Amino acid sequence: MKAHASTGTSTKRHSGSLHNTPQHHNTRNTQIKPTIGTEPTMKTAIIYDEKYSQYDLGEGHPFRGDRFTNAMNFFQNQGLFKRQDVTMLQPKPALKEDLLRAHDAEYVNYIHRLAQQNRPYDIETPVTPQILQAVLHMIGGAITAGKTVLENKANRAVAIGGGFHHAGRNYGGGFCLFNDIATMIEYLRTKHNLKRVTIIDYDVHAGNGTSDIYYQDPNTLFISIHQDPKTIYPGTGFIEQIGHGTGEGYNINIPLPPQTGDQTYLHVMRQIFVPLAEEFRPEIIVGNGGSDSHFADTLGNLGLTVQGFFKLSQTIAKTAENVCHGKVVLLPGSGYNPEVLPQCWYALTAGVVGLHELEIRDPYEPPLEPQYVRPKVEHTLKELKRLLEKYWKCFR
C-alpha cells in the first residue's frame, strides 16, 4: 500500500497515456460469492469478502475500491476458481483484541473515533464507518489466511487486499490504518504458538511500519525489496537499517534503483531472500505486495512485468517448500494502474497455486533495463552482505 507519487530524478519509461488510466477497469462486474471451505485436501485458499470494496478512498484518489472486484473478476475469467486445488474462504472481521496485539490501545481507539466522526487520518486517508468495516474484514482475511495454513487446511493462502505495511504500532500512513501483517503474525503466535516467521515485502515502497514493529525481534526475519527510498515514499529502508538489540541482523532492506527489471530483481531474490530463508528456517513465509512494482504503475518506478511477478511468486513458493513445508501466505493489495493490477495480482496468486506457466502478458511493451542498473545493484548486494556476514553464515 502506498501514498505519494515518486520523488527525485527517476522518470517513467512508458507513454504518458498511462498516467491517465481510468479509475475503473473494464472487467465484467460478475459478483463472486465466497463459501466456507474446510476440505483437508485443498491446496490454496483465497480469502475474499465483497465488503473489501468499501475501502475506497474517493474519486480521484489512486486507491479505489473497485480494485478488489476487478481482480476477482479477472481471476474468475481465467478459470482460477474452477480448479480443484483452489478454494475460497470468507473472513470474519478482526476484533479490537486482534488489533491490540500489534497496535497501541490509544491508537486503536483513535482510529475508531475518527471513523465515528467521519474524520480523515491524514490528507490522503479518509476514515469512515464503511472504510473501517472494510479494513477490519481485510485484517480478518489475513488472520483467516494464516489460520488456514497453520491448521493444515491449505498449504498456501492468498488474502486479497492485504499488505498494510506502512502502519506501525501507533501510527498510520501511506493509505494504511492498521498493519494486517503484524496483526496476523501476533494472532498466530498467541493462538497457534507460531515462533519463527519470514516476511518478504516486495512492494515498491519500503515497509516502514512492519519494519518498525519487528525491528528488535529475532524471531521475525523481515526482508524488504523496494525502490531506492531517496526517490520514493516513505524515504526509509536503507541497507544500514538492519534491526536493533536482539533483532539486529533480522531486518533486511534492499533498495533498488528505478527501472530495475525482472532479471535483476529475481537475481536479488536468489542472492538474499533464498539463502536467508534457508538459514533462518521459518515456520511460515508471508509475502506482502501487489502490483506497484510493475513498470507501468503510476506511483512507482521499478520495472517488473507480469511474468516477473509470476516468477517472484514461484520463488517464494519453492523456497517455502524447501524450508517450511510449503506454508505461504500472500497479501496482495497495492497497485495504482488499474489496467495492470488484476494481471499482476493474478500472476502472484498463480505462482503460489502452482501453475507452471502463465499465458497472460503485459498490456504494454516492457521497457529495457538501463545498463547502469545491474552494476549498481551488484554493489548494493556486496555492501549488504558485508553488513550481514557477522549475523548470517550464508554471507561469509
Phi and psi in degrees as a GROMACS rama.xvg file:
@    title "Ramachandran Plot"
@    xaxis  label "Phi"
@    yaxis  label "Psi"
@TYPE xy
-153.571  163.466  LYS-2
-126.783  165.357  ALA-3
70.2267  139.747  HIS-4
-75.242  163.562  ALA-5
-63.0294  150.033  SER-6
-120.022  175.588  THR-7
91.2213  -155.802  GLY-8
-96.6814  -3.51938  THR-9
-67.6485  148.891  SER-10
-131.795  160.999  THR-11
-73.4482  153.124  LYS-12
-107.839  3.99122  ARG-13
-123.056  175.925  HIS-14
-67.1129  153.53  SER-15
-62.0917  -19.1014  GLY-16
-62.364  -23.4109  SER-17
-67.1077  -24.6802  LEU-18
-76.0402  -8.95716  HIS-19
-116.158  26.9865  ASN-20
-65.9039  146.228  THR-21
-67.1319  155.604  PRO-22
-74.1429  -20.2111  GLN-23
-116.957  119.075  HIS-24
-69.5796  145.873  HIS-25
-89.2093  34.0787  ASN-26
-74.8967  144.975  THR-27
-60.9599  131.266  ARG-28
-83.0524  74.4481  ASN-29
-88.5274  126.116  THR-30
-75.3898  136.051  GLN-31
-118.069  122.932  ILE-32
-104.59  107.456  LYS-33
-66.2632  149.863  PRO-34
-124.546  154.39  THR-35
-75.6135  123.559  ILE-36
-118.577  132.511  GLY-37
-128.087  13.3875  THR-38
-64.0341  125.891  GLU-39
-69.0768  -13.8521  PRO-40
-91.1897  -6.66123  THR-41
-66.2185  149.428  MET-42
-104.407  -43.4855  LYS-43
-127.237  128.076  THR-44
-104.964  135.728  ALA-45
-112.182  123.884  ILE-46
-102.95  127.864  ILE-47
-159.364  148.479  TYR-48
-144.466  141.765  ASP-49
-64.6466  -18.9101  GLU-50
-67.6289  -16.0037  LYS-51
-55.8114  -32.6974  TYR-52
-64.8489  -13.9032  SER-53
-71.725  -13.4599  GLN-54
-81.9013  73.6877  TYR-55
-123.537  115.81  ASP-56
-90.57  8.95609  LEU-57
113.888  157.987  GLY-58
-59.504  133.269  GLU-59
86.2335  -10.6688  GLY-60
-83.6766  144.594  HIS-61
-69.351  -16.4011  PRO-62
-106.165  99.1431  PHE-63
-109.144  152.332  ARG-64
-74.0856  -15.699  GLY-65
-74.9331  -8.2588  ASP-66
-57.6129  -34.8786  ARG-67
-72.6998  -47.5965  PHE-68
-68.2781  -36.0489  THR-69
-61.8677  -43.5387  ASN-70
-65.1483  -45.5453  ALA-71
-66.4769  -36.6922  MET-72
-63.5543  -40.1628  ASN-73
-63.2375  -44.0524  PHE-74
-56.617  -45.7722  PHE-75
-64.4726  -42.603  GLN-76
-66.1201  -24.0155  ASN-77
-83.2987  -2.81403  GLN-78
82.3697  14.2575  GLY-79
-62.564  -37.9362  LEU-80
-80.6749  -3.48916  PHE-81
-87.5973  -10.9378  LYS-82
-69.8786  139.698  ARG-83
-71.1445  -20.8124  GLN-84
-96.8283  15.0288  ASP-85
-125.344  133.032  VAL-86
-132.67  157.199  THR-87
-112.52  139.084  MET-88
-124.072  145.5  LEU-89
-107.251  125.319  GLN-90
-82.9779  159.112  PRO-91
-91.2595  149.886  LYS-92
-65.8654  147.023  PRO-93
-65.2458  148.81  ALA-94
-98.4467  166.135  LEU-95
-58.2397  -37.4898  LYS-96
-64.1231  -28.8768  GLU-97
-68.4364  -45.1828  ASP-98
-62.4445  -35.4537  LEU-99
-71.2068  -12.7639  LEU-100
-73.5808  -21.0479  ARG-101
-119.984  -14.7543  ALA-102
-129.938  153.67  HIS-103
-68.3188  144.225  ASP-104
-60.5861  -40.1122  ALA-105
-61.0846  -40.0207  GLU-106
-70.0509  -43.5302  TYR-107
-58.7528  -45.986  VAL-108
-64.9796  -34.9467  ASN-109
-63.1624  -45.6487  TYR-110
-64.3244  -39.4734  ILE-111
-64.4045  -37.1121  HIS-112
-66.0704  -40.8547  ARG-113
-59.2969  -40.8086  LEU-114
-63.3256  -43.39  ALA-115
-63.1572  -32.4595  GLN-116
-94.9959  -0.274187  GLN-117
54.3431  44.4463  ASN-118
-110.486  143.808  ARG-119
-75.6359  152.383  PRO-120
-73.6145  -43.225  TYR-121
-150.124  -173.949  ASP-122
-63.62  -22.6393  ILE-123
-101.602  -12.6069  GLU-124
-128.744  92.2402  THR-125
-68.3517  153.358  PRO-126
-131.425  118.622  VAL-127
-130.87  166.686  THR-128
-56.9932  -36.7988  PRO-129
-68.7638  -41.4015  GLN-130
-65.9595  -42.9697  ILE-131
-63.0422  -40.7543  LEU-132
-60.1162  -42.5731  GLN-133
-63.8736  -42.9682  ALA-134
-59.4395  -44.9781  VAL-135
-65.0911  -34.2876  LEU-136
-70.2966  -37.8969  HIS-137
-68.3933  -39.1024  MET-138
-66.5697  -38.8027  ILE-139
-60.8849  -32.9027  GLY-140
-64.9186  -40.5779  GLY-141
-63.8414  -43.3716  ALA-142
-61.8111  -43.9126  ILE-143
-60.1686  -41.4128  THR-144
-60.9905  -48.0307  ALA-145
-63.3337  -43.8667  GLY-146
-60.1604  -44.9575  LYS-147
-60.2161  -39.6366  THR-148
-73.9914  -47.4043  VAL-149
-68.951  -25.5616  LEU-150
-86.1076  6.55468  GLU-151
60.4258  29.5026  ASN-152
-87.0857  -14.1611  LYS-153
-155.517  151.398  ALA-154
-73.55  -37.1825  ASN-155
-141.072  157.236  ARG-156
-144.269  145.936  ALA-157
-121.335  113.805  VAL-158
-96.374  98.4962  ALA-159
-58.6622  136.351  ILE-160
86.6979  1.44196  GLY-161
-85.9774  -178.819  GLY-162
103.921  42.7329  GLY-163
-84.0324  67.9438  PHE-164
-85.5434  1.22599  HIS-165
-91.1312  -8.70223  HIS-166
-84.5677  126.981  ALA-167
-100.959  -167.822  GLY-168
-61.4758  -36.9056  ARG-169
-134.1  28.6717  ASN-170
-156.013  158.982  TYR-171
-119.794  -165.872  GLY-172
144.759  163.87  GLY-173
57.0101  37.6854  GLY-174
73.6077  9.46757  PHE-175
-111.737  131.952  CYS-176
-102.836  -47.0889  LEU-177
-126.922  154.059  PHE-178
-95.493  103.779  ASN-179
-71.1225  -28.2911  ASP-180
-62.1647  -52.6073  ILE-181
-67.4503  -38.8016  ALA-182
-61.1887  -42.1278  THR-183
-63.961  -48.3164  MET-184
-61.4738  -44.2444  ILE-185
-70.9593  -31.3119  GLU-186
-60.841  -47.434  TYR-187
-66.4541  -32.5072  LEU-188
-69.3286  -35.2495  ARG-189
-77.0538  -43.8427  THR-190
-96.0937  -23.2964  LYS-191
-128.336  12.0762  HIS-192
59.2004  29.352  ASN-193
-64.9111  138.113  LEU-194
-117.451  -64.4022  LYS-195
-101.783  126.953  ARG-196
-138.129  141.047  VAL-197
-108.924  129.287  THR-198
-107.986  125.098  ILE-199
-112.706  110.141  ILE-200
-102.514  107.269  ASP-201
-108.273  16.0328  TYR-202
-63.78  152.565  ASP-203
-65.2934  -24.6252  VAL-204
-101.143  143.76  HIS-205
-62.5442  141.173  ALA-206
-85.0669  71.4162  GLY-207
-63.7574  -36.8483  ASN-208
-67.0196  -48.5572  GLY-209
-61.8498  -41.8416  THR-210
-58.1706  -47.1208  SER-211
-62.4347  -42.7784  ASP-212
-61.0172  -38.1168  ILE-213
-108.956  19.7768  TYR-214
-65.8747  -22.4036  TYR-215
-118.417  23.4708  GLN-216
-110.365  110.697  ASP-217
-77.6664  -5.23119  PRO-218
-97.2604  -0.143485  ASN-219
-123.245  110.033  THR-220
-89.689  109.062  LEU-221
-105.348  122.184  PHE-222
-123.9  121.04  ILE-223
-120.24  121.3  SER-224
-108.817  118.576  ILE-225
-152.465  168.138  HIS-226
-66.1526  145.277  GLN-227
-44.3026  118.155  ASP-228
-65.5392  -9.8158  PRO-229
-72.6152  -13.0086  LYS-230
-116.462  2.21244  THR-231
-161.42  155.94  ILE-232
-57.5582  144.1  TYR-233
-96.3791  13.5864  PRO-234
76.9791  21.2167  GLY-235
-141.125  167.054  THR-236
109.519  43.8254  GLY-237
-90.4208  159.905  PHE-238
-63.6793  -25.2448  ILE-239
-72.2413  -14.9969  GLU-240
-84.3936  91.2491  GLN-241
-116.63  12.709  ILE-242
105.084  176.317  GLY-243
-145.228  149.618  HIS-244
61.5004  -133.573  GLY-245
-68.2234  -15.4015  THR-246
-90.5574  3.12286  GLY-247
-64.0239  128.622  GLU-248
94.9477  -6.25656  GLY-249
-107.114  5.56436  TYR-250
-120.121  106.806  ASN-251
-114.542  124.516  ILE-252
-119.625  130.564  ASN-253
-125.235  91.3955  ILE-254
-77.7698  134.423  PRO-255
-116.016  145.128  LEU-256
-68.0869  151.531  PRO-257
-52.4675  145.832  PRO-258
77.7  12.6079  GLN-259
-63.1409  124.881  THR-260
-98.3547  -171.815  GLY-261
-55.426  -54.181  ASP-262
-62.4953  -43.6041  GLN-263
-69.0033  -40.5467  THR-264
-61.4594  -46.5469  TYR-265
-67.5042  -31.1168  LEU-266
-61.1225  -42.6103  HIS-267
-61.1732  -43.2261  VAL-268
-57.7573  -44.9296  MET-269
-69.2983  -34.2638  ARG-270
-79.6412  -29.9166  GLN-271
-117.259  -59.8889  ILE-272
-61.5991  -50.1252  PHE-273
-61.7148  -53.2594  VAL-274
-64.7538  -34.9153  PRO-275
-66.0471  -44.4307  LEU-276
-62.8477  -38.893  ALA-277
-66.5699  -35.0492  GLU-278
-79.8626  -37.8013  GLU-279
-72.4243  -34.2038  PHE-280
56.152  63.3812  ARG-281
-70.213  166.666  PRO-282
-87.3759  -18.0173  GLU-283
-158.049  150.414  ILE-284
-113.962  130.68  ILE-285
-112.562  120.879  VAL-286
-102.428  133.773  GLY-287
-128.559  123.679  ASN-288
146.574  146.784  GLY-289
-108.731  -118.275  GLY-290
-109.869  6.90177  SER-291
-79.1152  -0.841266  ASP-292
-88.8843  1.73677  SER-293
-70.4024  148.245  HIS-294
-63.5259  -21.9643  PHE-295
-100.196  6.96818  ALA-296
-65.5947  147.319  ASP-297
-92.3977  -7.68491  THR-298
-113.174  -1.94518  LEU-299
-132.614  171.625  GLY-300
-133.989  20.3795  ASN-301
-79.1182  -178.789  LEU-302
-128.824  27.9161  GLY-303
-70.2882  150.705  LEU-304
-106.743  174.881  THR-305
-58.6578  -43.2712  VAL-306
-63.4841  -34.4208  GLN-307
-62.9037  -41.6165  GLY-308
-63.3541  -39.6077  PHE-309
-61.5844  -47.0635  PHE-310
-69.4112  -33.8462  LYS-311
-59.4923  -48.0907  LEU-312
-65.2163  -40.0397  SER-313
-60.3646  -39.3135  GLN-314
-62.8389  -42.3428  THR-315
-62.239  -46.5906  ILE-316
-64.6642  -43.1458  ALA-317
-64.3917  -41.2738  LYS-318
-62.8092  -40.9828  THR-319
-62.2303  -38.5864  ALA-320
-59.2523  -35.9774  GLU-321
-79.1089  -27.7468  ASN-322
-117.571  -22.8904  VAL-323
-146.122  40.0412  CYS-324
57.504  29.7461  HIS-325
79.4032  10.2395  GLY-326
-77.3298  112.791  LYS-327
-137.39  139.454  VAL-328
-123.018  126.277  VAL-329
-106.756  142.125  LEU-330
-126.697  80.2701  LEU-331
-88.879  118.787  PRO-332
-142.729  -20.7253  GLY-333
-87.5657  171.055  SER-334
131.632  137.001  GLY-335
-133.381  14.0446  TYR-336
-118.273  105.355  ASN-337
-64.8873  -12.5437  PRO-338
-81.011  -14.8581  GLU-339
-122.177  -13.7419  VAL-340
-57.1761  -50.7749  LEU-341
-59.999  -39.8619  PRO-342
-63.5917  -41.407  GLN-343
-70.0511  -42.638  CYS-344
-62.9346  -37.9477  TRP-345
-66.1069  -41.2829  TYR-346
-60.8621  -43.1143  ALA-347
-62.3855  -43.7033  LEU-348
-66.4872  -42.4611  THR-349
-61.3014  -34.4826  ALA-350
-64.3396  -38.0943  GLY-351
-85.0972  -25.5761  VAL-352
-63.041  -34.5296  VAL-353
114.669  14.8307  GLY-354
-62.7287  139.372  LEU-355
-86.6541  -26.1599  HIS-356
-137.272  154.547  GLU-357
-121.556  119.147  LEU-358
-85.3655  -21.654  GLU-359
-76.0294  153.712  ILE-360
-130.518  171.577  ARG-361
-69.6418  144.66  ASP-362
-75.4095  -9.9358  PRO-363
-124.654  157.724  TYR-364
-72.7767  122.532  GLU-365
-65.9052  144.134  PRO-366
-78.6775  161.389  PRO-367
-80.9066  143.128  LEU-368
-72.1595  128.873  GLU-369
-59.2808  149.303  PRO-370
-63.6232  -26.6809  GLN-371
-75.0105  -15.7874  TYR-372
-67.0566  -51.7325  VAL-373
-60.9445  -47.549  ARG-374
-59.4224  -37.4609  PRO-375
-66.133  -40.2354  LYS-376
-67.2063  -40.6942  VAL-377
-60.2238  -38.5299  GLU-378
-64.4028  -42.6428  HIS-379
-61.1813  -44.3102  THR-380
-62.131  -41.4806  LEU-381
-62.0644  -45.8634  LYS-382
-66.5585  -39.5679  GLU-383
-64.7052  -44.8612  LEU-384
-62.7464  -35.7113  LYS-385
-63.4163  -41.1711  ARG-386
-67.1874  -31.9601  LEU-387
-96.7594  -9.72506  LEU-388
-63.0071  -25.4557  GLU-389
-72.8591  -15.9031  LYS-390
-106.873  -23.5989  TYR-391
-131.306  125.364  TRP-392
-64.0735  -31.4058  LYS-393
-64.9226  -15.0166  CYS-394
-107.056  7.98198  PHE-395
